[in-house]
Amino acid sequence: MVEDILTRLTAEFLKTLSHPVRIRILRMLTPGELCVCELITGIDIEQSNLSQHLSVLKKQGIIESRKEGTKVFYRILHPSVLEVIKATEKTIGDQLNESQSLLKQLKKGDGN
């Protein structure tokens, strides 16, 4: 039962990370807090679209916001999420390297 709940929560968490714009937002927030205006400029999407993605990340508890005057600032709440992204990118890199090695072996086999 607990394992089923954890599995479902993990899938929901990973689903939250499954959009390129959300990955870009998290990369931009890696050094620290940014206001929405900086995120819009850096990601170059409509504010309404950005707000939807920020809302998804905030609902999942990955980021948090604070208001300062008329500006809203966002920051990563749990920096360990960046480790998930790095681990995923490492796995992808490993897969690409394996594919390249396999292609080289196949090409060598064709020449014989």
C-alpha positions in Angstrom: 0.0 0.0 0.0 2.7 2.5 1.0 4.8 1.4 -1.9 1.9 2.0 -4.3 1.4 5.5 -2.9 5.2 6.2 -3.2 5.2 4.9 -6.7 2.3 7.1 -7.7 3.8 10.2 -6.1 7.1 9.5 -7.8 5.4 9.3 -11.2 3.5 12.5 -10.5 6.8 14.2 -9.5 8.6 13.0 -12.7 5.6 14.0 -14.8 6.0 17.6 -13.4 9.5 17.6 -14.7 8.5 16.2 -18.1 8.1 19.5 -19.9 11.1 21.4 -21.6 9.9 24.8 -20.3 9.9 23.5 -16.7 13.4 22.2 -17.1 14.5 25.5 -18.5 12.8 27.3 -15.6 14.7 25.2 -13.1 18.0 25.7 -14.9 17.4 29.5 -14.7 16.6 29.3 -11.0 19.7 27.2 -10.2 21.9 30.1 -9.2 19.1 31.6 -7.1 15.9 33.6 -7.0 14.5 35.4 -10.1 11.5 37.5 -10.7 8.9 36.6 -13.3 10.2 39.4 -15.6 13.6 37.8 -15.7 12.2 34.3 -16.4 10.0 35.7 -19.2 13.0 37.3 -20.8 15.2 34.3 -20.4 12.7 31.7 -21.7 10.9 33.9 -24.2 7.4 32.7 -23.8 4.1 34.5 -23.0 3.6 35.4 -19.4 0.3 33.3 -19.2 2.2 30.2 -20.5 5.0 30.8 -18.0 2.5 31.3 -15.2 1.0 27.9 -15.9 4.4 26.2 -15.8 5.3 28.0 -12.6 2.0 27.0 -11.1 2.6 23.3 -11.9 6.1 23.4 -10.3 4.8 25.3 -7.3 1.9 22.9 -6.8 4.3 20.0 -6.8 6.4 21.8 -4.1 9.5 22.1 -6.3 9.6 25.9 -6.2 8.1 28.7 -4.0 7.3 32.3 -4.6 7.3 35.5 -2.7 6.0 39.0 -3.5 8.0 42.2 -3.2 5.9 45.1 -4.2 4.5 44.3 -7.6 7.1 41.7 -8.4 6.9 38.0 -7.8 10.1 36.1 -7.2 10.6 32.4 -7.5 13.2 30.1 -6.1 13.9 26.3 -6.0 12.5 25.0 -2.8 14.3 21.6 -2.9 17.6 21.8 -4.8 17.8 18.0 -4.8 15.5 18.3 -7.9 18.5 19.5 -9.8 20.2 16.1 -9.0 17.3 14.3 -10.6 17.8 16.4 -13.8 21.6 15.9 -13.7 21.1 12.1 -13.2 18.7 12.0 -16.1 21.1 13.9 -18.4 23.9 11.6 -17.4 21.8 8.6 -18.3 21.0 10.1 -21.7 24.6 10.8 -22.3 25.5 7.3 -21.4 22.9 6.0 -23.7 24.2 8.2 -26.6 27.7 7.0 -26.0 26.6 3.4 -26.0 24.7 4.0 -29.3 27.8 5.6 -30.8 29.9 2.7 -29.8 27.5 0.2 -31.2 27.3 2.2 -34.5 31.1 2.2 -34.7 31.2 -1.6 -34.2 28.5 -2.1 -36.8 30.4 0.0 -39.3 33.6 -2.0 -38.7 31.6 -5.2 -39.2 30.3 -3.9 -42.6 33.9 -3.3 -43.9 35.0 -6.9 -43.4 
